[in-house]
Amino acid sequence: MAVEMNMPILVVDDYKTMVRIIRNLLKQIGFENVDEASDGAEAFEMMKKRKYGLVISDWNMEPMTGYELLQKVRADEAVKSTPFIMVTAESKTENVIAAKKAGVNNYIVKPFNAGTLKAKMSAVIGEF
Amino acid sequence: MPAAEVAARVRESLQSVKAADLKDAQLMEVLRLAQQLTDTMQMFFGSLDRSIHTEFNAIAAYIARTRDEIAQLRPNDIKEQRIPVAGAELEAVVGDTEKATETIMSQAEAVMMMDASDPAAYKDAVDEAMTKIIEACAFQDLAGQRVSKVVSSLKHIEERVGRFAATMGVLDADATEAEREEAERRNKLHLNGPALGGPETGQDDVDALLGMDQDAIDALFD
């Protein structure tokens, strides 16, 4: 099935510059319908109101971390199937494994480039 | 009043009463007993005085040494100068970095949106944007100098606190309940922060881990 290039994507990061970087990289690879949240709690509220085709989330945020958001999303019937990519500087093996156990679809280690983002998005939502 | 002085006064009073040439035998007997009691008390309190005096001397010496060590620590300099200045320098680094990032991002976004239909005008506009980006990168020099000052202050504090702790034989207290709870929360949520020297697990290794089945992952920890 072809990827809907206009699908809404939710970018979750408490660092505005990183949100801006991801937004620019998404624009460069063809996705412009992007919403922003600054932590897991805000993101979850937004997910209850709008169906997103993909969530791209940082890990280390307050008050709700990306890891907690992932767990909350996977435990909620209404949004549990939303594709979820973690983009984070948390690079310990234990983090990757914890995210995998919690149901992450892919995991990108910061710093990253447009090529990595595109490759991981393709692996999760299909080639585009 | 010291015990020896009290005893001397009591003895003086007794001598004075005796000198009054009292005839009452019972009263004289009481005075004799009082004198014996006073002499005994003087010996007792005298020994107490000496041991307390020794203890107080030791405590006074310890307090003097502690005061000297605290003075060497220069806590007012640390509290009023080094820490506030270091904080201000770090805030300036954050501010400079944000300003530079804003300039670089804005110029890059402007270039991405430029109309390239007129190559000459496009080149001029790109050159102008690139010059602004290069200028903005000057923040790195300032940030480097500011961070060096902060590192210098931290080393100064580390050296003095270390010396104080070693001299005074200070042992670390147990973590507070709030600190323990915070450490537990960070551990539970795997909040480790960025690793020094680059990612601890590179993207290729992350990909490999994500591709492994759970049994294989569990085997890594056996």
Boltz contact constraints between the chains, C-beta under 6 A:
constraints:
  - contact:
      token1: [A, 17]
      token2: [B, 101]
      max_distance: 6.0
  - contact:
      token1: [A, 20]
      token2: [B, 105]
      max_distance: 6.0
  - contact:
      token1: [A, 60]
      token2: [B, 191]
      max_distance: 6.0
  - contact:
      token1: [A, 65]
      token2: [B, 189]
      max_distance: 6.0
  - contact:
      token1: [A, 67]
      token2: [B, 189]
      max_distance: 6.0
  - contact:
      token1: [A, 89]
      token2: [B, 194]
      max_distance: 6.0
  - contact:
      token1: [A, 90]
      token2: [B, 192]
      max_distance: 6.0
  - contact:
      token1: [A, 91]
      token2: [B, 195]
      max_distance: 6.0
  - contact:
      token1: [A, 91]
      token2: [B, 199]
      max_distance: 6.0
  - contact:
      token1: [A, 91]
      token2: [B, 200]
      max_distance: 6.0
  - contact:
      token1: [A, 91]
      token2: [B, 201]
      max_distance: 6.0
  - contact:
      token1: [A, 92]
      token2: [B, 192]
      max_distance: 6.0
  - contact:
      token1: [A, 92]
      token2: [B, 200]
      max_distance: 6.0
  - contact:
      token1: [A, 93]
      token2: [B, 201]
      max_distance: 6.0
  - contact:
      token1: [A, 94]
      token2: [B, 190]
      max_distance: 6.0
  - contact:
      token1: [A, 95]
      token2: [B, 190]
      max_distance: 6.0
  - contact:
      token1: [A, 96]
      token2: [B, 206]
      max_distance: 6.0
  - contact:
      token1: [A, 96]
      token2: [B, 209]
      max_distance: 6.0
  - contact:
      token1: [A, 97]
      token2: [B, 217]
      max_distance: 6.0
  - contact:
      token1: [A, 98]
      token2: [B, 190]
      max_distance: 6.0
  - contact:
      token1: [A, 100]
      token2: [B, 210]
      max_distance: 6.0
  - contact:
      token1: [A, 107]
      token2: [B, 206]
      max_distance: 6.0
  - contact:
      token1: [A, 109]
      token2: [B, 199]
      max_distance: 6.0
  - contact:
      token1: [A, 109]
      token2: [B, 203]
      max_distance: 6.0
  - contact:
      token1: [A, 109]
      token2: [B, 206]
      max_distance: 6.0
